[in-house]
Every structure is written in structure tokens, then in C-alpha cells.
Amino acid sequence: MDFINRLAALDGPNSSLLVFCRVDLSIFVDEGNKVSWFVNEVERGATTCLWGEQGSSLIGRIGADLAWPLTTWILAEKERRNIS
């Protein structure tokens, strides 16, 4: 969450990252067995690809749960930018 909050702060006060995003993390182990992580990709918005190991029903639920927050954000952003 610290990473997402810092990234959203860089993105600006109306960042869609706070509505929904997918962060792909990877880890590596060096010769001294120290484990580190890095961000491989950040994707956001309605076209974000989702994967689920338990089949598509979980992904469908996430999509349904996302619909209202994303719509609310889009409407607020349209109003903020004075877009009809």
C-alpha cells in the first residue's frame, strides 16, 4: 500500500490508481540469499487485465465490484474537468 500511495501522489490528487490498479511484483534472490522485490508493471482502468487461478468467477466478481467505484470516479473527473 505504501508503494501505491506514493505512486498515486506522484500521479496527482485525482489519481485513478486509488480506484483500481493491478501491480505485478517480482522477486529475486541474490548470491547472499537476500530477497528483494521490484515492480514489473502497473496497469489501471477499465481495460486492466485480470488473471485468477480459481477461474473466471472471481474475476467477474472483481469486475462487478469495480463498476460502481470506477463510474463514480469517472463522473467526478468529468465534473472536475468540466466535460459534458
Contact map, one row per residue, 1 for C-alpha under 8 A:
111110000000000000000000000000000000000000000000000000000000000000000000000000000000
111111000000000000000000000000000000000000000000000000000000000000000000000000000000
111111100000000000000000000000000000000000000000000000000000000000000000000000000000
111111110000000011000000000000000000000000000000000000000000000000000000000000000000
111111111000000001000000000000000000000000000000000000000000000000000000000000000000
011111111100000000000000000000000000000000000000000000000000000000000000000000000000
001111111110000000000000000000000000000000000000000000000000000000000000000000000000
000111111111101111000000000000000000000000000000000000000000000000000000000000000000
000011111111101000000000000000000000000000000000000000000000000000000000000000000000
000001111111000000000000000000000000000000000000000000000000000000000000000000000000
000000111111111000000000000000000000000000000000000000000000000000000000000000000000
000000011111111000000000000000000000000000000000000000000000000000000000000000000000
000000011011111000000000000000000000000000000000000000000000000000000000000000000000
000000000011111100000000000000000000000000000000000000000000000000000000000010000000
000000011011111111100000000000000000000000000000000000000000000000000000000000000000
000000010000011111111000000000000000000000011000000000000000000000000000100000000000
000100010000001111111000000000000000000000010000000000000000000000000000000000000000
000110010000001111111000000000000000000000000000000000000000000000000000000000000000
000000000000001111111000000000000000000000000000000000000000000000001100100000000000
000000000000000111111100000000000000000000011000000000000000000001000100000000000000
000000000000000111111110000000000000000001111001000000000000000000000000000000000000
000000000000000000011111000000000000000001110001010000000000000000000000000000000000
000000000000000000001111100000000000001111100000000000000000000000000000000000000000
000000000000000000000111110000000000001111000000000000000000000000000000000000000000
000000000000000000000011111000000000111110000000000000000000000000000000000000000000
000000000000000000000001111100000000111100000000000000000000000000000000000000000000
000000000000000000000000111110000011110000000000000000000000000000000000000000000000
000000000000000000000000011111000011100000000000000000000000000000000000000000000000
000000000000000000000000001111111111000000000000000000000000000000000000000000000000
000000000000000000000000000111111110000000000000000000000000000000000000000000000000
000000000000000000000000000011111100000000000000000000000000000000000000000000000000
000000000000000000000000000011111100000000000000000000000000000000000000000000000000
000000000000000000000000000011111110000000000000000000000000000000000000000000000000
000000000000000000000000000011111111000000000000000000000000000000000000000000000000
000000000000000000000000001111001111100000000000000000000000000000000000000000000000
000000000000000000000000001110000111110000000000000000000000000000000000000000000000
000000000000000000000000111100000011111000000000000000000000000000000000000000000000
000000000000000000000000111000000001111100000000000000000000000000000000000000000000
000000000000000000000011110000000000111111000000000000000000000000000000000000000000
000000000000000000000011110000000000011111000000000000000000000000000000000000000000
000000000000000000000011100000000000001111100000000000000000000000000000000000000000
000000000000000000001111000000000000001111110000000000000000000000000000000000000000
000000000000000000001110000000000000000011111001100000000000000000000000000000000000
000000000000000110011100000000000000000001111111000000000000000000000000000000000000
000000000000000100011000000000000000000000111111000000000000000000000100000000000000
000000000000000000000000000000000000000000011111000000000000000000000100000000000000
000000000000000000000000000000000000000000011111100000000000000000000000000000000000
000000000000000000001100000000000000000000111111110000000000000000000000000000000000
000000000000000000000000000000000000000000100011111000000000000000000000000000000000
000000000000000000000100000000000000000000000001111100000010000000000000000000000000
000000000000000000000000000000000000000000000000111110000010000000000000000000000000
000000000000000000000000000000000000000000000000011111110110000000000000000000000000
000000000000000000000000000000000000000000000000001111100000000000000000000000000000
000000000000000000000000000000000000000000000000000111111100000000000000000000000000
000000000000000000000000000000000000000000000000000111111110000000000000000000000000
000000000000000000000000000000000000000000000000000101111111000000000000000000000000
000000000000000000000000000000000000000000000000000001111111100000000000000000000000
000000000000000000000000000000000000000000000000000101111111110000000000000000000000
000000000000000000000000000000000000000000000000011100111111111000000000000000000000
000000000000000000000000000000000000000000000000000000011111111100000000000000000000
000000000000000000000000000000000000000000000000000000001111111110000000000000000000
000000000000000000000000000000000000000000000000000000000111111111000000000000000000
000000000000000000000000000000000000000000000000000000000011111111100000000000000000
000000000000000000000000000000000000000000000000000000000001111111110000000000000000
000000000000000000000000000000000000000000000000000000000000111111111000000000000000
000000000000000000010000000000000000000000000000000000000000011111111100000000000000
000000000000000000000000000000000000000000000000000000000000001111111110000000000000
000000000000000000000000000000000000000000000000000000000000000111111111000000000000
000000000000000000100000000000000000000000000000000000000000000011111111100000000000
000000000000000000110000000000000000000000001100000000000000000001111111110000000000
000000000000000000000000000000000000000000000000000000000000000000111111111000000000
000000000000000000000000000000000000000000000000000000000000000000011111111100000000
000000000000000100100000000000000000000000000000000000000000000000001111111110000000
000000000000000000000000000000000000000000000000000000000000000000000111111111000000
000000000000000000000000000000000000000000000000000000000000000000000011111111100000
000000000000000000000000000000000000000000000000000000000000000000000001111111110000
000000000000010000000000000000000000000000000000000000000000000000000000111111111000
000000000000000000000000000000000000000000000000000000000000000000000000011111111111
000000000000000000000000000000000000000000000000000000000000000000000000001111111111
000000000000000000000000000000000000000000000000000000000000000000000000000111111110
000000000000000000000000000000000000000000000000000000000000000000000000000011111110
000000000000000000000000000000000000000000000000000000000000000000000000000001111111
000000000000000000000000000000000000000000000000000000000000000000000000000001111111
000000000000000000000000000000000000000000000000000000000000000000000000000001100111
